[in-house]
């Protein structure tokens, strides 16, 4: 790379001037000469790093002031100090705590790896965006270094280049999860894409950031999985772990998990389809069809859905991290609440195993379950109870006249509502997410079908609830 003389850049500061006469707002740009940095070392491959390491002022942040402020609140901004404060720190760890070729499309040693210069300490803007010298010298849209939204343990860019391995195997676990699978939908099915594709979720949430793959994703059939940067804001923000939305808010619109996991928790009289992603409404006690025989009004909230007892709601169980062995960790990014364990004790998202081969550690931390064995027993009791009630309800519904099932009319019958509840009771996780709600819905549906259609359950049912509302 050719040697460049020291440069100065003009920083635009917008000043809002309020006119007391017209009450209008006028924007006036004031320019100020300010040296941004000495030239980067030639071996750095155009990475700029810090303008001032002592104050953590990045060269990029000299202009992008808002992003600089957000970034300074993140763990990335003090990654070097975190490493140095760790008794197990090794030289080979330094690459993931500095600016270099990891995380972007640069090939070969660069930044801290090639220079050892302190200006490249910490995980800065260029760690994801790549070298910024060209843009600083010629600041126009065409020279903006874009970050990648892709993630994968086999890629030469992205979060996975550092957030992997036994120390914190985020990517290896994520690749096993359903978030790591790309779902292909026809271009017209926007409602599906907003939760089943990464680019659809970002668009639905009003996040219009540019990234390398954005142009290609506009092509029909091209989609992105729910990658790290869909849920995590790379620049920072007010939420822990740089999440785009909080985890502790019992709201469909604001809770990160529930923004997608709440698509059809209650029945639509004009749609014969059953529940779809009803986890949020189930947890918060709003899901299902309410038969007239059900005296309890909504919401029907259980312990798992009570923010006072379970503050992080979905994430408490589905993003639970734990230590496997010395130096080996599980990050919770298989998103399974009680995952099967591999022979080495690491979680397996797709495993089908007995409870004895699962970990129930996520269930024991809140004080509700005294041991993993206690949690397993509670789960078995809830699942067995719901399976019994669903089987009895299904048997009753088989004897209901077929004319009672007609999605073409605007009449929503007792049979249609009860069928919705039966499907909800069969839905994976419903019995655990809110056993009191599901039990109440199924018992109420059985009674409603019996009284409406003159039927009687053949089994001897326990009509009094086993599970209490919170």
C-alpha positions in Angstrom: 0.0 0.0 0.0 1.4 3.5 -0.9 2.4 5.8 2.0 -0.1 8.5 2.5 0.6 11.9 4.2 -1.2 12.9 7.3 -4.7 13.9 6.5 -7.4 16.1 8.1 -11.1 15.6 7.7 -13.8 18.2 8.1 -16.4 17.1 10.6 -19.9 18.4 10.0 -21.8 19.3 13.2 -25.5 20.0 12.7 -26.8 22.9 14.8 -30.5 23.4 15.2 -31.4 27.1 15.3 -34.9 27.9 16.6 -36.4 31.1 15.4 -38.6 32.8 18.0 -40.5 34.6 15.3 -41.4 31.9 12.9 -41.1 28.8 15.3 -39.3 27.0 12.4 -36.3 24.8 12.6 -33.4 25.4 10.3 -30.4 23.1 9.9 -27.1 24.8 9.5 -23.8 22.8 9.0 -20.7 24.1 10.7 -17.4 22.7 9.5 -14.3 22.3 11.6 -10.9 21.1 10.7 -9.9 18.2 12.8 -7.1 15.7 12.4 -8.5 12.2 12.4 -5.4 10.1 12.8 -1.8 9.6 11.7 -1.5 7.3 8.7 -2.1 3.6 9.5 0.9 1.3 9.2 1.2 -0.1 5.7 1.0 -3.7 7.1 -2.4 -2.9 8.6 -4.0 -3.3 5.2 -6.0 0.0 5.4 -7.5 -0.6 8.8 -7.6 2.6 10.8 -8.5 1.6 14.3 -8.5 4.2 17.1 -7.8 7.8 16.5 -7.1 8.0 20.3 -6.7 4.6 22.1 -6.8 6.4 25.5 -10.3 7.8 25.0 -11.5 4.9 22.8 -12.3 7.4 20.1 -12.4 5.4 16.8 -11.6 7.0 13.5 -15.0 5.9 12.3 -16.7 7.4 15.3 -15.3 10.8 14.6 -18.1 11.2 12.1 -20.5 8.5 13.2 -20.9 10.0 16.6 -24.1 8.2 17.5 -22.7 4.8 16.6 -19.5 5.6 18.6 -21.6 6.3 21.7 -23.6 3.1 21.3 -20.6 1.0 20.7 -18.9 2.3 23.8 -21.6 0.7 25.9 -20.9 -2.8 24.6 -18.5 -5.5 25.6 -16.7 -5.2 22.3 -15.4 -1.7 23.3 -13.4 -3.2 26.2 -12.6 -6.6 24.7 -8.9 -6.1 25.1 -9.1 -5.3 28.8 -11.5 -8.2 29.4 -8.9 -10.5 27.9 -6.0 -9.1 29.9 -8.0 -9.4 33.1 -8.6 -13.1 32.4 -6.1 -15.4 34.2 -6.3 -17.8 31.3 -5.5 -15.3 28.6 -3.2 -16.6 25.9 -1.6 -14.8 22.9 -3.7 -16.8 20.5 -6.8 -15.2 22.1 -5.8 -11.7 21.0 -7.1 -11.9 17.5 -10.7 -12.1 18.7 -10.2 -9.1 21.0 -8.7 -6.8 18.4 -9.3 -5.3 14.9 -7.9 -7.5 12.1 -9.1 -9.8 9.3 -11.5 -11.8 11.5 -15.1 -10.9 11.1 -14.8 -9.3 7.7 -13.8 -10.2 4.1 -10.1 -9.3 4.4 -7.9 -12.3 3.6 -4.5 -12.5 5.3 -2.9 -10.9 8.3 -4.1 -7.3 8.9 -4.7 -4.8 11.7 -3.4 -5.9 15.1 -2.4 -9.4 13.8 0.1 -7.8 11.4 1.2 -4.8 13.4 0.6 -5.4 17.2 -0.3 -1.7 17.3 -2.5 -0.6 20.3 -4.7 1.4 18.0 -6.2 -1.9 16.9 -7.1 -3.2 20.4 -10.7 -4.0 21.2 -13.4 -5.1 18.7 -14.1 -1.9 16.8 -16.3 -0.8 13.8 -13.8 -2.2 11.2 -13.9 -5.7 12.8 -17.2 -6.2 11.1 -17.2 -3.6 8.4 -13.7 -4.1 7.2 -11.0 -1.5 6.5 -12.3 2.1 6.5 -9.4 4.1 4.9 -10.9 4.3 1.4 -14.1 5.7 2.8 -12.3 8.3 5.0 -10.3 9.5 2.0 -13.3 9.5 -0.3 -16.5 9.6 1.9 -19.3 8.7 -0.5 -21.8 5.8 -0.4 -19.9 3.7 -2.9 -16.9 3.5 -0.5 -18.8 2.6 2.6 -17.5 -0.8 3.9 -20.5 -2.9 4.5 -20.7 -5.7 7.1 -22.0 -9.1 6.4 -25.2 -10.5 7.9 -24.2 -14.1 7.2 -23.1 -16.5 10.0 -21.5 -19.9 9.8 -18.6 -21.8 11.3 -17.3 -22.5 7.8 -17.4 -18.9 6.6 -14.4 -16.5 6.3 -16.4 -13.6 7.7 -19.0 -12.7 10.2 -19.7 -13.2 13.9 -18.9 -16.9 13.7 -15.2 -16.3 13.2 -14.8 -15.4 16.8 -18.0 -16.6 18.5 -17.4 -20.3 18.1 -15.3 -23.0 19.7 -15.6 -24.8 23.1 -15.1 -21.5 24.9 -18.4 -20.0 23.6 -19.8 -22.1 20.8 -22.6 -19.7 19.7 -22.4 -20.5 16.0 -22.1 -24.3 16.4 -25.2 -24.3 18.5 -27.1 -21.8 16.3 -26.4 -24.0 13.3 -28.3 -26.9 14.9 -31.3 -24.7 15.8 -34.3 -23.8 13.6 -33.1 -20.2 13.6 -30.1 -21.5 11.5 -32.2 -23.0 8.8 -33.3 -21.0 5.7 -36.9 -21.3 4.9 -37.8 -20.6 1.3 -41.2 -19.1 0.5 -42.7 -17.6 -2.7 -42.0 -13.9 -3.0 -45.6 -13.0 -2.4 -45.8 -14.6 1.0 -44.6 -11.6 3.0 -46.4 -12.6 6.2 -44.4 -15.8 6.3 -41.1 -14.2 5.4 -41.2 -11.6 8.3 -40.6 -14.4 10.8 -39.1 -17.2 8.7 -36.3 -15.2 7.0 -33.7 -12.9 8.4 -34.3 -10.1 5.9 -38.0 -10.3 6.4 -37.7 -9.9 10.2 -35.4 -6.9 9.8 -37.8 -5.2 7.4 -40.9 -6.0 9.6 -39.1 -4.4 12.5 -38.2 -1.3 10.6 -34.5 -1.9 10.5 -33.3 -0.7 7.1 -29.5 -1.0 7.5 -27.4 -1.8 4.5 -25.3 -5.0 4.5 -23.4 -6.9 1.8 -26.1 -9.5 1.0 -29.0 -7.1 0.9 -29.1 -6.7 -2.9 -29.0 -10.4 -3.6 -31.8 -11.1 -1.1 -34.2 -9.1 -3.2 -34.1 -11.9 -5.8 -37.0 -14.4 -5.7 -36.1 -17.4 -3.7 -33.0 -15.9 -2.1 -33.3 -15.7 1.7 -31.3 -15.4 4.9 -31.7 -17.4 8.1 -32.3 -15.8 11.4 -28.7 -14.9 12.0 -27.0 -13.3 15.0 -27.5 -9.8 13.7 -31.2 -10.2 13.3 -31.6 -10.4 17.1 -28.5 -8.6 18.2 -27.8 -5.0 17.3 -24.0 -4.9 16.4 -23.7 -1.3 17.4 -25.2 -1.7 20.9 -28.4 -0.4 22.4 -30.2 -0.3 25.7 -30.8 -4.0 26.1 -28.5 -6.6 27.6 -26.4 -8.7 25.1 -27.0 -6.0 22.5 -30.5 -7.4 21.8 -32.7 -5.3 19.5 -35.7 -5.8 21.8 -36.0 -6.7 25.5 -36.6 -10.1 26.9 -38.4 -9.1 30.1 -41.4 -7.3 28.7 -44.7 -9.3 28.6 -45.7 -7.8 25.2 -46.1 -9.2 21.8 -44.9 -6.1 20.2 -41.8 -5.5 22.4 -40.6 -8.9 23.6 -37.9 -10.1 21.2 -39.0 -13.7 21.1 -42.7 -13.0 21.0 -42.4 -10.7 18.0 -42.5 -13.9 16.0 -43.7 -16.5 18.4 -47.3 -15.3 18.6 -48.7 -15.6 15.1 -52.0 -17.4 15.7 -52.7 -18.1 19.4 -56.4 -17.5 19.2 -58.8 -18.8 16.5 -59.9 -16.9 13.4 -63.5 -17.8 12.5 -62.7 -17.4 8.8 -59.6 -19.7 8.9 -59.8 -23.3 9.7 -56.1 -23.5 10.4 -55.2 -24.2 14.0 -52.6 -22.5 16.2 -49.4 -21.3 14.6 -46.4 -20.2 16.8 -48.8 -19.7 19.8 -46.0 -19.7 22.4 -46.2 -16.1 23.4 -50.0 -16.0 23.9 -49.8 -19.4 25.7 -47.1 -18.2 28.1 -49.0 -14.9 28.8 -52.3 -16.7 29.3 -54.2 -15.3 26.3 -54.2 -18.3 23.9 -57.0 -20.6 22.9 -60.8 -20.5 22.4 -62.8 -19.5 25.5 -65.8 -21.8 25.9 -68.8 -20.4 27.9 -68.3 -23.2 30.4 -64.9 -21.7 31.4 -65.7 -19.4 34.3 -62.2 -17.9 34.5 -61.5 -14.8 32.5 -58.4 -14.1 30.6 -55.5 -13.9 31.0 -54.9 -17.3 32.6 -51.3 -16.9 33.7 -49.1 -19.6 35.1 -45.7 -19.3 36.9 -43.7 -19.4 33.7 -45.5 -16.4 32.3 -45.3 -14.3 35.5 -42.5 -11.6 35.0 -42.2 -11.3 38.7 -41.2 -14.9 39.1 -39.7 -15.5 35.7 -38.3 -12.1 34.6 -36.8 -13.1 31.2 -39.8 -15.2 30.2 -39.0 -17.3 27.1 -35.3 -16.8 27.3 -35.0 -18.1 30.9 -35.4 -21.6 29.6 -34.7 -21.4 25.8 -31.5 -19.4 26.0 -30.0 -20.9 29.2 -26.2 -21.1 29.3 -24.3 -23.5 31.5 -20.8 -24.8 32.0 -20.2 -28.3 30.6 -16.7 -28.9 31.9 -13.5 -27.0 32.4 -13.2 -24.5 29.5 -16.2 -26.0 27.7 -19.5 -24.0 27.8 -23.0 -24.2 26.4 -24.4 -20.9 25.3 -28.1 -21.6 25.1 -28.2 -21.0 21.3 -29.7 -24.3 20.4 -32.8 -22.6 21.9 -34.0 -25.9 23.4 -35.3 -25.6 27.0 -34.4 -29.2 27.9 -31.9 -30.3 25.2 -30.6 -33.8 24.9 -26.9 -34.0 25.8 -24.2 -35.5 23.7 -21.7 -37.9 25.2 -19.4 -35.0 26.1 -22.2 -33.1 27.9 -22.9 -30.5 25.1 -26.5 -29.9 24.0 -28.0 -31.4 20.9 -30.9 -29.4 19.5 -32.4 -32.1 17.4 -32.1 -35.0 19.9 -34.9 -37.3 20.7 -34.1 -38.9 24.0 -35.5 -39.9 27.4 -35.6 -37.3 30.2 -32.7 -39.1 31.8 -30.5 -38.0 28.9 -31.6 -34.3 29.0 -30.5 -31.4 31.1 -33.1 -29.6 33.2 -30.7 -27.0 34.6 -32.8 -24.2 33.1 -35.7 -25.3 35.3 -33.9 -25.2 38.7 -32.6 -21.7 38.8 -35.8 -19.8 39.6 -36.7 -21.6 42.7 -39.8 -23.3 41.4 -38.1 -26.7 40.9 -35.8 -27.9 43.6 -33.9 -30.3 41.4 -33.7 -31.5 37.8 -35.5 -34.7 38.9 -38.3 -32.6 40.3 -38.6 -30.6 37.0 -38.6 -33.8 34.9 -41.4 -35.2 37.1 -43.5 -32.0 36.8 -43.1 -32.1 33.0 -44.2 -35.7 32.8 -47.2 -35.0 34.9 -48.2 -32.0 32.8 -47.7 -33.8 29.4 -49.5 -36.9 30.6 -52.5 -34.9 31.8 -52.8 -32.9 28.6 -52.5 -36.0 26.4 -55.3 -37.6 28.4 -57.6 -34.6 28.1 -56.8 -34.1 24.4 -57.6 -37.8 23.7 -60.9 -37.5 25.4 -61.8 -34.3 23.6 -60.8 -35.8 20.2 -63.1 -38.8 20.9 -66.0 -36.5 21.6 -65.3 -34.3 18.5 -65.4 -37.4 16.3 -69.1 -37.8 17.2 -70.0 -34.2 16.4 -72.0 -33.8 13.2 -69.7 -32.8 10.3 -71.9 -29.8 9.5 -70.5 -28.2 12.6 -67.1 -27.8 10.9 -67.4 -25.1 8.1 -64.9 -22.4 7.8 -66.8 -20.8 4.9 -69.5 -19.4 7.1 -69.1 -16.7 9.8 -70.5 -19.0 12.5 -67.8 -20.2 14.9 -69.2 -23.4 16.5 -68.4 -25.0 19.8 -66.9 -27.9 17.8 -64.6 -25.6 15.9 -63.5 -23.8 19.0 -62.9 -27.1 20.9 -60.9 -28.5 18.0 -58.7 -25.4 18.1 -58.0 -26.1 21.8 -57.3 -29.7 21.1 -54.6 -28.7 18.6 -53.2 -26.1 21.0 -53.0 -28.8 23.7 -51.0 -31.0 21.3 -48.7 -28.2 20.3 -45.1 -28.9 21.4 -44.4 -27.2 24.7 -47.9 -26.0 25.5 -48.3 -28.3 28.4 -45.1 -26.8 30.0 -45.5 -23.2 28.9 -48.7 -22.8 30.7 -50.2 -26.1 32.1 -53.0 -24.3 34.1 -54.2 -22.5 30.9 -54.1 -25.6 28.7 -55.8 -27.8 31.3 -58.6 -25.2 31.8 -59.2 -24.8 28.1 -59.4 -28.6 27.5 -61.7 -29.2 30.5 -63.9 -26.3 29.4 -64.0 -27.6 25.9 -65.0 -31.1 27.0 -67.8 -29.7 29.1 -69.0 -27.4 26.3 -69.0 -30.2 23.7 -70.9 -32.5 26.0 -73.6 -30.0 26.9 -73.9 -28.6 23.3 -74.2 -31.9 21.4 -75.6 -34.2 24.1 -72.5 -36.3 24.3 -70.7 -37.8 27.3 -67.0 -38.6 27.8 -66.4 -42.4 27.9 -63.4 -42.1 30.2 -63.6 -41.4 33.8 -62.1 -37.8 33.8 -60.6 -36.0 36.7 -62.7 -32.8 36.4 -61.0 -30.8 39.1 -57.8 -29.0 37.9 -54.4 -30.3 38.8 -52.6 -27.1 38.0 -53.1 -23.8 39.6 -53.0 -20.3 38.0 -50.3 -18.0 39.3 
